[in-house]
Amino acid sequence: MAGHSKWANIKHKKAATDAKRGKIWTRLIKEITVAARMGGGDMTSNPRLRLAVDKAADANMPKDNVQRAIQRGAGGLEGVNYEEVRYEGYGIGGAAIIVDCMTDNRVRTVAEVRHAFSKFGGNMGTEGSVSFMFKHTGQFLFAPGVEEDKLMEAALEAGADDVIQDDEGGFEVLCNPNDFANVKEALEKAGFKADSAEVIMKPDVETVFTGEDAQKMQKLLDAIENLDDVQEVYTNAVIEE
């Protein structure tokens, strides 16, 4: 099964990450803190914390920062209490957008998210207005050039649900979110380290944007992603360069 190329979006995301590493660290500290508060500070029994710590390592975050965030979340240190909140809305041409936030002030956060939507041509929706178009899933992306048969064999043995090849020859491995940590470990043991490995909200159907609409949609997504309380943004829009 073929799908749209993910590589332009990954390159854009990585470039944005490199340009605002301090902001990425702040988001990761929030995620680690909340993960530790909800599931405890032991990574072996807390898959969400393990994933957050892996992301922190990929972002070159100092281990002391990671440990402090775990201690704060597990109750060892004083700190701000963050809560998770999700907003849904529409972008250019009605494209679906999910915005996951962590905040210590819901009133501030919803005002900022609503402002970003309205300023750049989108609008907020009600709870559940677009999330039904997405599936919570573990996703691993591999650049073109990976040996298909070996990857497929390793992925299926690891417990993955599906292996999809895109139009450029890259591969997408999908799994149940609860199996993410085990699949990731098994793939890496088999010699396959993904270019991107995340638990995401994956759209059932994607909409390709080109030209002026693509530029407008990217500006809207960038504006939302740049908000301090925003952790992740998911969309069914595919921006073609």
N, C-alpha and C positions, 0 to 999 in steps of 0.2 A: 504494500500500500504506500503510495507516494503522498507527500504533503508539501506545504510551502516551505521554502528555505528559511531556516531560523538564524542564519549566520549574520545577516545585516543587523538584526535586532540585538544579537549577542555582542557584536562589535560596538554598537552604539552604547549598550549598557555598560560594557567594560570601560569604554572611554570616559563615560560619565562617572563611573566609580573611581577611576584614577584621578579625575579632576576634583573630586570632593571626598577624599579618603577620610578626613576627619568626621564628616557627616555620616559616612558609612559606619565608622566605628561607633558613633553615638547610637545609631539604629541597632547595631549588633549588641551593644551593651544592654539596651532596653530588652531585646529579645532573650538574651541570656538570663537577665534578671527575672523576667516573667516566667521563662521556662523552668528556672530553678525554684521559683516560688510555687509554681503549680505542681511540679513533679519531683521536687527534691534535687539535691546537688550531686547525686551519683549518676554519671553519664551512662553507666552500664544498664541502669533501669529506667532511664529517662531519654528516649529517642529524640525528643524535641530539643533537649539541651545538647545532646551529642551533635545534632545537625548544626545548631547555632555555634557551638565551639569550633566545629570543622570550618564553618564559614569565616569565623574570626581568624583562624589560622591561614586560610586562603587570602584574607585581606591584610595579612602581616600585622595583626594586632598583638601587642606585647602580652605575654602570658600573665603578668601581674594584673593587667586590666581585666582579663578574662576571669581570673580567680576572684578578684574583688566583686565582680558582677555576680558570680555564682554565690559567694558568701552573702552578699546583700539580698539576693533573691531567696536564699535558704534561711534567712533570718539572722545571719551572723553579723550584719552591719546595718546601721541606720541608712535610710535612703528614701527617695520618692517612690510612692506606690503608683505604678502605671496600670491602667486597665485597657483591655483590647476592645476596639470598636470597629465595625465595618460599615462603609457607606457604598451605595450603588448609584450609578447614573449613566448618562448617555453622552457620547461624544459627537464628532462630526458625522452627519448622515445616520445618526441613531446607533452608532457603534456602542457596544456594551463595555462598561468600565466598573471594576470592583476596586475599592480603595481600603486597604487594611491599615489601621492606625493603632498606635499605643500612646495614651495620653494621661495626663494628670488633671486635665480640664476639658471636659466634653464640649462645653459651650464654645470655648475658643476654637477647638479643633473643627467642629462642624461648620462654624462661620468661615474659617479659612478654606476648607474644602469646597464649600458652596460658592465662595467668591472665585476660586480658581476655575471651577466649572463654568460659571456664568461669564467670566471675563474672556475666556478663550473659546466660546462657542458651544459649550456643552450645557447640560443641566442635571441637577440632582434628581434621583428617583427615590421611590420608597423602598423599604426593606423587602428583599425578595424580588424586586422588579427585574433584575438581570441575572442574579446568581443561579437561577434554574438553568441557564444556558452554559454553565461551567461544571466541571467535575473536579473534585479534590483528588489529586493524584501525584505520585512521585515521578519525576522526569529527569532523565539523563540524556544529554546531547553530546554526540560524537562527531567531530569534523569529518569531511570527506576523506577517504583513504583508509579507513578502518576495514579490516578483513571481515566481510559480512558473515560468512558461515561461522567463524569462531566467535564473533560477538553474539550472534543469535543463539548459539549453543550455550555460551556462558550465561547470557541473560536468562534464558528459559530455565537453566539448571539453578540459577540463583532465585527463581521464583517470580520473575517479571511477568507481566500480563501480555505485553505486546512489544514488538520491535518494528519501527516504521522507518522506511528510507525516504528522504525528501528528494526534491527535483535536482539538487546539486550533488547527491551522493552521500550526504550526511545521514546519520542515524539518530533516532529518538527511541529510547527505551522507557517504557511506562510500567509502573507498578502500583500496588496498593500503598497508600501513605504509611500504613502500619508496618509494611515490609521494607520501607526505604533504607533504613540503616543496614539491614542484613543484605539487601541487594547491592548496595554501594560497596560494602566490604567484600562480597563475593566477586563482583566485577573487578575490583582493584587487585584482588588476589590472582585473578585470571589474566592480569596485565592490561586491563582497560580502565584508564582514568578519564572520566568525562570532562569535556570542556565546560560544561555547566551541569550541576547536580542540585536539584531543589525539589521541595514539595510545593506544588503550585495549584492554582485554580486554572484548569485547562479548558478553553472554550470548545464546545461541541462542533461549532462551525466558525470558520474564520472569514473575515472580510478584508480583501486586499485594497489598500489605498495607494494611489499614485498622484503625481503632480501636486497641484495646489492643495487638494484635500489632504494629501499625505503630510504636507508641511503644517497645515492647520492642526491636524490630529497630533502630530509630534509635539507641537508647541503646548497643546493642552495637556498631554501626558507629562511633559517635562515640568510644567507649572505645578501639577499635582505632586509629582515625585519630589520636587524641591521643598515641599512643606515639611517643617520640622517634625511634626507628629506622624507623618506617613511612613509606614514600614515597607509596604509592597503595593504595587499597582498591577492589576491584571486586566487584559482587554482582549476582545476578539478581533481587534484591528491588526492587520499585518502591514507595516509601513515599507513600501518598496522604494529603494533609492534610485 
